[in-house]
Amino acid sequence: MTRSRRSRVGMVLTSLAAVLVVTGCFAVPFLQTSSPEGTTTTVIIVRHAERDPGFDPPLIEEGVQRAEALKEALAENGVTAIYTTDLIRNVQTVQPLADELGLTVNRVSPVLFADIASTAAFVVDEIFRLHAGGTVLFCGNRGAQPVDDVVIAGINEEIYRRLGGTGRAPERYADMYIAVVPEEGETRFIKTEYGGPSSLD
């Protein structure tokens, strides 16, 4: 990641004035979730980095580089907690940042995804209960695959929607969506990117 892109992500996290320099920003109506009284909580949503095919594969070299780019983008921007799906590719994506910050990675079992809406509700509720006023990274999965002609949403999409997001969820490898959630009023979503384009997108 270039110095200018690192600076861009830092500006986004430290001031809403930065919305003019990122790739996109929009305000959405307040839905279901607010930061506890007296706080504003930031939730950053990314997809795991590039990986091999299969059920639970590790990152490929491109993904390893993206995990390092994630560390560079967020290491100096006040991340206070990290949540991820408990799959190898997800853990490998956030581990460099966790090691840099000395944080323990909170792992969400994919077994819970049998009820994806309830799992997203649990994760969001825990973030606001335990990390109010902080900056929390969530590294999830796209997962929007058709099952018996029904499209099942992935955890990233469910969390994004629960926070009030509209439009395309963070599903590309380069996507970084930042939700700034106040105690009342509108949640602001800032759509940006990190680590450059992916060969797999």
N, C-alpha and C positions, 0 to 999 in steps of 0.2 A: 504494500500500500504506500502511495506517495505521501510526502509530508503534507501536501495541500489537502488530500482526502482525509488524513488523520485530523487535521485542523478543522475540517468541515464537520466531521462527526462530533468533535469536541464542542464546537459552537452550538450545534443542534441540542446537545444535552445540557448546556449551561444557560441557554437563553432562547426564548421563543422568537426573539428578533431574528434568529438564524434561519427562520423559515424561508427567507428570501434567497438563500444561497444553496439550499438543498434541492433535490430533484422534484419534490412536491410536498404540499402540505394542505390539509383540509380539516375543517372543524365538523364534528358530527354531533347530532343530538345526544344528550346524556341518556344512557340506557343501562339499567340494572346495577351499575357499579360506580362507586365514588370512593375517593381516598378518604380515610378517616378524618374526623374533625381536626382542623388546624394543620393539615398536611397536603402536599402535592406529591404523588408517587409516579415515577416514570417506569414504564415496562417496555423493554426492547425485545422484539420478536425476530428471530432469524430461523432459517432452515438449517439443518445439518449441512456440512460441506460435502463435496463430491466423494462418492464411494464406489466400490465394486458392486456388481449386481448380486442378488441373493437376499436371503432373509435378514441376516445380521452381519453385513460385511464391514471391514475396516475402511478407512479413508484411502483413496488413491493419492498419489503425490500431489496432484492438483488440489485435493482436499486438505492435505497437510499444510500446503501453502496458504490456503484460505483460512484455516484455523489460526495460523500465525498472523494473518491480516486482521482477524477478529481481535486478537490480543492487542495488536498495535492500535486498532481503532478505539478500543474501550479501556485500555489499561490505566489511563489517566483521567477518566471521566466519571469517577465516583460510583462504580458498580458496587453494590452492597450485598447482592445475593445472586446466585446462578441456579436456575432450574433447567433440567433437560430430561428428555425421554431416556430411559435406561436401555439404550441400544449402543453398540460399539461406536458407530459413526457419529452419534450425537455426543457421547461422552468425549470422544477424541476431538470433536470440534471445539468444545468449551474448555478442555483441560489446560491448554497453554495459558489462557486467561486466568483460570482458577489458580494455577500454580503461581503466576505472576502476582496475583492479589492475595494469596494465602487464604483463599476461600474454599470451603467444602462444597462440592457439587451436590445439589438436591436432585435425586433421581426419581422420576415418575415411571412406575412400571407400565410397560405397554399392555399388560394383561388387562389393565383398567380401561383400555380403549374400546372394550366391548360396549361400554356406555360412554361415548366420547363427550357428550354434552355434560354429564355429571362430572367427568374427570376434569374438563375445562373449568367448570364451576368451582371444583375443589381447589385447583391450582390458583385461580384468580383470588378466591376467598383467602387462601393461605398467604398469598403475597400481600394482600392488604392487612391481614391480621398480624403477620410477623415482620413485615418490612415496610410499613407505612412511612412515607416520607423519603424512602430510599430510591435507588435505581436498580431494577431487577432485570437480568437477562433471562429470557426463555428461549431455548433451542429445541425446536420441535420438528415435526414431519409434515410433509404435504398430504399424503394419504388419501387424496380425493380420488378414489378409484371406484368404478361401477361394480356393484355387487347385486346380481339378479336384477339388472336394469335400474338399480337405485344407486345414486352417487353418495358414497359415505364420506363425510367431511373429515379432514385430518385435524389433528390437535391444534396446529397453528391457526387454521381457519376458525375453529371453535373459540379459541381464546381471543382472537382478533374480533370476532363478532360479539363475544360477551363484553369486551371492552368498548363496544360501540362502533367498530369498524364497518365500513361499507365498501363495495367494490372488490377488486381482486385482493385476496389475502396474500401474505408474504410466502410465496411458494417457489420463487427462483433462488438459486444458490447465492446470488449477490444481494438479495433483498435484505434490507434492515428497516423495519418499521418501528417507530418510536412513539409510544402512547404516553402523553403527559396528562395525568388524571388528577384534577383538583378535587377538593372536598365538595364542591358544588359547581354547577354550570357545565359547560361543554368540555368533553375530552378532545384534545388535539392530537391528531395523528400526523407524524412527519415521515414521509416515505423517502428513504435514501438508499444508497448502495454502499457496499464495501468490497474490497478485494478484487475488483475488476470483473469483466464478463467471464462466464463459465463456458467451457467447451461442451457441457452437457445440457445447457438450457436451450 
